Amino acid sequence: MRYTVKVGNGMIGLNGKGVTVHRLSRKQRFLRALNRDKYLYLMFILPLAYYLVFCYLPMYGVTLAFKTFKPRLGILGSPWIGMKYINMIVRDSYFWQVFRNTIVLNLLNLLFAFPAPIILALLLNEVKKTGYKRVVQTASYLPHFLSSVVVVGMMISFLNSEGIVNRMLGIMGLGGPYAFLTQPQYFRPLYILSGIWQNCGWSSIIYLAALSSLDVELYEAAHIDGANRWQQMLHITIPGILPTIIILLILEMGHIMNVSYQKILLLMNGSNQSVSDVISTYVYRRGINEADFSYATGVGLFQSLVSLLFVSATNMISRKCTDTSLW
């Protein structure tokens, strides 16, 4: 009689004569793993196809930054020009203005919008009434499903000279009407606050999931030791979700040069363009409106390199200061 037992990457055969070990080849191990997780791989096909088609295959277009693009010759047939457009970008004073606007807008977003879902998740975690908690969660999730066009339409309706905001300010004796949509000093606060309102609830889901995995016995032990709710949050809850916060912060730094240009395009006008024009809208105008594809590609390449620098630096600092990092 013969028995076969799977152990690690091999098989152990037991018979009357002794023990025989049969090691599986790399191909056999791969096929076995593929068969075991075939449904997971099937689910992975669509995201993989999306990134291949829309993210990786178009990357050969980056070569336009070093070519003089001629539509009749195509990307591959256009002549190489070297670093001409890169030098033009470095010497372009207006590019550095939109670069500064992009950095400032994203730093403000990182300072105010990034902690907002963390705070919301911590507050919801302290709510013990399930019904009230679900109502608040649902209400905070709904704005995420509104398009940028709808959000900007609401902002224009509420903030114009005859809108409800100016009327309320007038009733309270705070003066007005204020030109919220045309004054440069109001653009950044409006952009950040509208982004928090739209995305705070949805972004809190991942933090709530992390909070649900914390060990309840830690809270019970802290309660027995006399710790109040604030102390439990400070010494148990926040350290428990800290790895999640760090990972999301590193990912957020990868978008430090990207902003929601759809909303900015809708809010931008001649009066606030000095603070609202960012790299994404600049690339849109130079590449689409002015058909300067090579220059726009060079700006986009510079934007990607700066984002890569930020995410790499953040990951390195996190790896040295904590045990959490992406790589």
C-alpha positions in Angstrom: 0.0 0.0 0.0 1.3 3.5 -0.9 0.5 6.9 0.8 1.3 10.3 -0.6 1.5 13.4 1.7 2.1 17.0 0.5 4.8 18.8 2.4 6.1 22.2 1.4 7.2 22.2 -2.3 7.3 18.4 -2.5 5.5 15.2 -2.0 6.4 12.4 0.5 5.5 8.9 -0.6 5.1 6.2 2.1 5.3 2.5 1.2 6.4 -0.7 2.7 10.0 -0.2 1.6 10.5 3.2 3.1 10.0 6.9 2.4 10.5 8.5 -1.0 10.5 12.3 -1.6 9.3 13.7 -4.9 10.1 17.3 -5.4 7.8 19.3 -7.7 9.4 21.3 -10.5 8.9 25.1 -10.7 6.4 24.6 -13.5 4.4 22.1 -11.5 4.3 24.4 -8.5 3.1 27.3 -10.7 0.4 25.2 -12.4 -0.8 23.9 -9.0 -0.9 27.5 -7.6 -2.7 28.7 -10.8 -5.3 26.0 -10.5 -5.8 26.6 -6.7 -6.3 30.4 -7.1 -7.8 30.5 -10.6 -10.8 32.6 -9.6 -8.6 35.2 -8.0 -6.5 35.4 -11.2 -9.7 35.7 -13.3 -10.7 38.7 -11.1 -7.2 40.2 -11.6 -7.4 40.1 -15.4 -9.6 43.3 -15.8 -7.5 45.6 -13.6 -4.4 44.3 -15.2 -5.8 45.0 -18.7 -6.9 48.5 -17.6 -3.4 49.4 -16.4 -1.7 47.8 -19.4 -3.9 49.6 -22.0 -4.2 53.0 -20.3 -1.0 53.3 -18.2 1.8 51.2 -19.5 1.3 51.0 -23.2 1.0 54.8 -23.7 4.3 55.3 -21.9 6.2 55.2 -25.1 4.6 58.6 -25.8 7.0 60.1 -23.2 9.6 60.1 -26.0 7.7 63.1 -27.4 9.4 65.3 -24.8 12.7 64.7 -26.8 11.2 64.9 -30.3 9.7 67.5 -32.6 6.3 65.9 -33.1 5.0 65.9 -36.7 1.5 64.3 -37.0 2.2 62.9 -40.5 5.3 61.0 -39.2 3.8 59.8 -36.0 5.5 59.4 -32.6 8.1 56.9 -33.8 8.9 58.7 -37.0 9.2 62.3 -35.6 12.8 63.6 -35.4 14.8 63.6 -32.2 15.5 67.1 -30.8 17.3 66.2 -27.5 16.8 68.3 -24.4 15.4 71.4 -26.2 11.9 71.3 -24.6 13.3 70.4 -21.2 15.5 73.5 -21.3 12.5 75.5 -22.4 10.5 74.3 -19.4 13.3 75.1 -17.0 13.5 78.7 -18.4 9.7 79.2 -18.6 8.8 81.6 -15.7 5.1 80.8 -16.1 5.8 77.1 -15.6 7.3 77.8 -12.2 4.3 79.8 -11.3 1.9 76.9 -12.0 4.4 74.6 -10.3 4.2 76.7 -7.2 0.4 76.8 -7.3 0.3 73.0 -7.6 2.7 72.4 -4.7 0.8 74.9 -2.5 -2.6 73.5 -3.3 -1.5 69.9 -2.6 0.3 70.8 0.6 -2.8 72.5 1.9 -4.8 69.4 0.8 -2.3 67.2 2.7 -2.5 69.4 5.8 -6.3 69.7 6.0 -7.9 67.1 3.7 -5.7 64.1 4.6 -6.4 64.1 8.4 -10.2 64.8 7.9 -11.2 61.1 7.2 -9.0 59.9 10.0 -10.7 62.2 12.4 -14.2 61.2 11.1 -13.3 57.5 11.5 -12.1 58.1 15.0 -15.3 60.0 15.9 -17.6 57.3 14.3 -15.7 54.6 16.2 -16.7 56.2 19.4 -20.4 56.3 18.6 -22.1 53.4 20.3 -25.7 53.9 18.8 -25.6 51.8 15.7 -28.6 53.5 14.0 -27.2 57.0 14.4 -23.7 55.8 13.2 -25.2 54.4 10.0 -27.1 57.5 9.2 -23.9 59.7 9.7 -21.9 57.2 7.5 -24.5 57.2 4.7 -24.7 61.0 4.8 -21.0 61.4 4.6 -20.6 58.9 1.8 -23.2 60.4 -0.6 -21.2 63.5 -1.8 -18.5 61.2 -3.2 -20.9 60.0 -5.9 -21.5 63.5 -7.1 -19.5 64.5 -10.2 -17.2 67.5 -10.2 -19.7 69.3 -12.5 -22.5 69.0 -10.0 -20.3 70.0 -7.1 -19.0 73.1 -8.9 -22.6 73.9 -10.0 -23.7 73.8 -6.3 -20.8 76.1 -5.3 -21.6 78.6 -8.0 -25.3 78.6 -6.9 -24.5 79.0 -3.2 -21.6 81.4 -3.5 -22.6 84.0 -6.1 -23.7 87.5 -5.1 -27.3 86.4 -4.8 -26.6 83.0 -3.3 -27.6 81.6 0.1 -24.2 82.2 1.6 -24.1 85.9 0.9 -27.7 86.3 2.1 -26.9 84.6 5.4 -23.8 86.7 5.9 -26.0 89.8 5.2 -28.6 88.7 7.7 -25.9 88.1 10.4 -24.5 91.6 9.7 -21.2 90.4 8.3 -21.3 92.6 5.2 -21.2 91.5 1.7 -21.9 90.5 -0.9 -18.5 88.8 -1.3 -17.1 87.8 -4.7 -16.1 84.3 -3.5 -15.7 82.9 -7.1 -13.6 85.7 -8.5 -11.3 86.8 -5.7 -8.0 84.8 -5.7 -7.8 84.7 -1.9 -10.9 82.6 -1.7 -10.0 80.0 -4.4 -7.8 77.7 -2.3 -10.0 77.5 0.8 -13.1 76.8 -1.4 -11.2 74.1 -3.3 -9.9 72.4 -0.1 -13.2 72.6 1.8 -15.3 71.3 -1.1 -12.8 68.4 -1.5 -13.1 67.6 2.2 -16.9 67.6 2.0 -17.0 65.5 -1.2 -14.4 62.8 -0.2 -14.0 62.8 3.5 -16.7 60.2 4.2 -15.7 57.8 1.4 -12.0 58.0 2.4 -12.9 57.1 6.0 -14.0 53.6 5.0 -10.5 52.2 5.0 -9.8 53.6 8.4 -13.0 52.2 9.8 -12.0 48.8 8.4 -8.6 49.2 10.2 -10.4 50.1 13.4 -12.6 47.1 13.2 -9.6 44.8 13.3 -8.2 46.1 16.6 -8.3 43.8 19.6 -11.2 44.5 21.9 -9.3 43.0 24.8 -6.9 46.0 24.7 -9.7 48.4 25.4 -11.1 46.2 28.2 -7.6 46.0 29.8 -7.2 49.8 29.5 -10.7 50.4 31.0 -9.8 48.2 33.9 -6.6 50.2 34.4 -8.7 53.4 34.6 -8.0 54.8 31.1 -10.7 57.1 29.8 -12.0 57.3 26.2 -9.5 59.9 25.2 -6.6 57.9 26.6 -7.8 54.8 24.9 -7.9 56.6 21.6 -4.5 58.1 22.1 -2.7 55.0 23.2 -4.6 52.1 21.5 -6.7 53.3 18.6 -4.3 55.7 16.9 -1.2 53.4 17.2 -3.3 50.5 16.0 -4.2 52.3 12.7 -0.8 54.0 12.3 0.5 51.5 9.7 -2.6 52.2 7.6 -2.1 55.9 7.9 1.5 55.7 6.9 0.8 53.6 3.8 -2.0 55.9 2.6 0.3 58.9 3.3 3.0 57.4 1.1 0.4 56.8 -1.6 -0.9 60.3 -1.2 2.6 61.7 -1.7 2.7 60.0 -5.1 -0.1 62.4 -6.1 1.5 65.5 -4.8 1.8 66.9 -8.3 -1.8 65.9 -9.4 -5.0 67.8 -8.6 -8.6 67.4 -9.7 -8.1 69.5 -12.8 -11.8 69.0 -13.8 -12.9 71.0 -10.8 -10.2 73.6 -11.3 -11.1 74.1 -14.9 -14.7 74.7 -13.9 -13.8 77.1 -11.1 -11.0 78.9 -13.0 -11.6 82.4 -14.4 -9.5 85.4 -15.4 -9.7 86.8 -11.9 -8.4 83.8 -10.0 -6.1 82.3 -12.6 -3.0 83.5 -10.9 -3.6 81.0 -8.0 -5.8 78.4 -9.7 -3.7 77.5 -12.7 -1.9 74.3 -12.0 0.3 71.9 -14.0 -2.6 69.7 -15.1 -4.5 72.7 -16.6 -1.3 74.1 -18.1 -0.6 70.8 -19.8 -4.2 70.7 -21.0 -3.9 74.1 -22.6 -0.5 73.7 -24.1 -1.2 70.1 -25.4 -4.8 70.2 -26.5 -5.7 73.9 -27.1 -2.3 75.0 -28.6 -1.4 71.5 -30.0 2.2 71.9 -28.5 2.4 68.1 -27.8 6.1 67.9 -27.2 6.3 70.7 -24.7 3.2 69.4 -22.9 4.7 65.9 -22.7 7.9 67.4 -21.3 5.9 69.2 -18.5 4.0 66.0 -17.8 7.3 64.0 -17.6 8.7 66.6 -15.1 5.5 66.3 -13.1 5.8 62.5 -12.9 9.5 62.6 -11.9 8.8 65.0 -9.1 6.0 62.8 -7.9 8.3 59.8 -8.0 10.9 61.7 -6.0 8.3 62.6 -3.3 6.9 59.1 -2.9 10.4 57.6 -2.8 11.6 60.1 -0.2 8.5 59.5 2.0 8.9 55.8 1.7 12.5 56.0 2.7 11.8 58.2 5.7 9.0 55.9 6.8 11.2 52.8 6.5 13.9 54.4 8.7 11.5 55.8 11.3 9.0 53.0 11.5 8.6 49.4 10.4 6.1 50.3 7.7 6.9 51.0 4.0 5.7 50.1 0.5 9.1 48.6 -0.4 
